[in-house]
Amino acid sequence: MHLGLCVCDAAPHLDVRTRLLLVMHHRETQKNTATGHLALMSLANSELRLHGDRNTPLDLSDVDGTTRRVLLLFPSDDAMPLTREFALCDPRPMTLVVPDGNWRQASKIGRRVPGLEHAARVKLPPGPLSRYRLRSESRAEGLATCEAIARAFGILETPRVQAQLESLFDLMVERTLMTRGVQQASRAD
């Protein structure tokens, strides 16, 4: 993105109890439309791990499932709806593992990455359609990674955290479209 349109200065600094572990497919790092990094910039308690490189297999066995509750966010058939009640039924702090890649890449992470065997599978409850306009989505329920993280943190943390992440996401989408000549960008607040 052009330096004058960069959203880095608009990223909020959010101290949250929930830890974000973003598991990004290595090919996603090359895409300027990737949105997972927006959450990493904003959430103090976050970490990136790369997946899909055959020479360096990912192992999440260091993700502690005893002192922290580990949740894998992906709408698989065996996933429980992520609700406030679900979050409150266990007092341990949470680690939210979020796959970042295309649908096919993301769907394999729970089965293929060692260390996620003990993770509870969760999915977002039905909600508004995606506001992501930079890539086409073949599934109506499909969301950009940052949108999914924002909605999950709205449940696990506060609606304020969700709103701040969504605001940054919207700004990034708007400014990226501006670089493509699609619309005018607004000023950062």
N, C-alpha and C positions, 0 to 999 in steps of 0.2 A: 504494500500500500504506500502511496505517496506520503512523505514525511509530514506534510501539512494536514493530512487526513488521518494520521495514526490515532488510534483510540487509547493508547497506553496511558496517557495522562488522565483519561476519564475513568479508568478502572478504579472501583472502590476497593478499600482495604478492609476486608471483613474477617473479624476474629470470630470463629465458630467452633463449636465443640466437635461437630462431625468432621472426620477426616475424609478428604477426597483423594482417592487413588485412581487416576485416569490412566487406563491401559490403552494406549494409542497404537494402532497398526502402523508399522514403520513407513508405509506408503503415504499415510495421512500427513506426515510431517512435511511433505513436499507441496501440499495444497494450500494456496493462499485463501481458500474458502473454509478451511478447518476452523471450528469454533471452540473446541475443548480448551485451547490455550487461554481463552477469555476467563474461564473459571479459575484456571491455575494462577493467572495474574491477580485475581481478586480475592481468592480464599487463602488465608494465611496457612491453614492446616491442609495443604494439598501437595501432591507429588505426581510426577509423570513417570510411567514405565513404558518402554517400547516393546511391542509384540510383533511377531511375524518374520523376524530375521532368522533364517535357518542356521546361521553361524553362531548366533547368540540367543539360545532359547530362553524364554522368560520363565522364571520360577518365582512364584509369590508365596513360597512356604514360610517366608519371614513375616508375613502378614499375621499378626497375632489375633487368634480367634478365641483366646481365653479371657483376656482383660478387656477386649473390645468386641463388639458385635459386628460381624462382617456381613455386608449386604452386597449382592451383585445385582445391579440395575439393568435388566433387559427383559422385554416382554415375551418370555418363553412360556410355553404351555403350563409349566410347573411353577411359575412365579406367582407369589401372593401380591395382592394389591398393596401398595405402600400408602398407608394411612397414618394419621396422627396416633390413633389407638394402637396400631401395630408397633409404631416407634416407641410408645410409652410402656409397652408390656415387658421391656427388658431395661433395667436401669444403667447398663454399661454404656459407655460412649461408643459411637458407631464409626466404622470405616465403610464408606460407600465406594465400591469398585464400579467404575463406569467404563465400558468398552467404547472406543472411539475409532470408527472406520465405517466402511459401507456395511449394509445390513448383513451380508454373508460373512464378512470378517468378524463383525461384532458378535454374531450368533455362535461362533465357535469358541470364543474365549472361555466361557464357563466350563466347557468340556475338555479343552486342550491345555489349559494353563495350570500346572501344578500349584497347589496352595489354595485353590478355590473350592475344594471339595466340601469344606465346612461352611461355605458362604450361603446365607439364606438368599434365595432367588426372589427378587421383588420387581414389580412393574408399576408404572404410574397409573393412577386412576384415569378414566376418560376425562379429557379436557379439550380446550380450544385447539383448533388446527394450528399447525406450524406457521410462523410468520417468516420463515426462512425462504428467501427468494433467490438464492444464489445457485442452488443445485436443485434438480428435480427429484422428487420423492415418489417412489412407486406405491408406497403404503400410506393410506389416509392418516393413520395414527403415528406415522414417522415424524420424528423431531430432530432438529439439529442437536448436537451433543450439548452445547451450552444451554439450550432450551430445556432439555431433559434434566440437566444438573440443577438449573434454576428451580424447576418445579419440584424436584426431589428435596432441595434444600428449603423450599417453602414449607414443606411438610415436616422435615426433620429439624429445622431451625425456626425461622420466622418468615411470614409473608414479606417483611421488609428486605430480607436477604434475597428472596426470589425477585422482588421488584428491582432491586439494584442490579442483579445479574441480567435480568431481561432488558433493562435500560441500556446496559453496555452492549448486549447482543444486538439490539435494534440499531444502535449507533453504528456498530461495525457493519451491519447489513446495508444501512443507508449509505455510508461512506464508500463501501465497496461498489455499490451500484453507481454512485457518482463517478467513480474512476472509469466505469464502463459507459458513461454518458447517459445513464438511464434517468437520473433525477438529481435534484439539488441536495446537498448535504446540509444538515442543520449544525449549528454551533454546539459544542459540548457545554453542558451546564456546569 
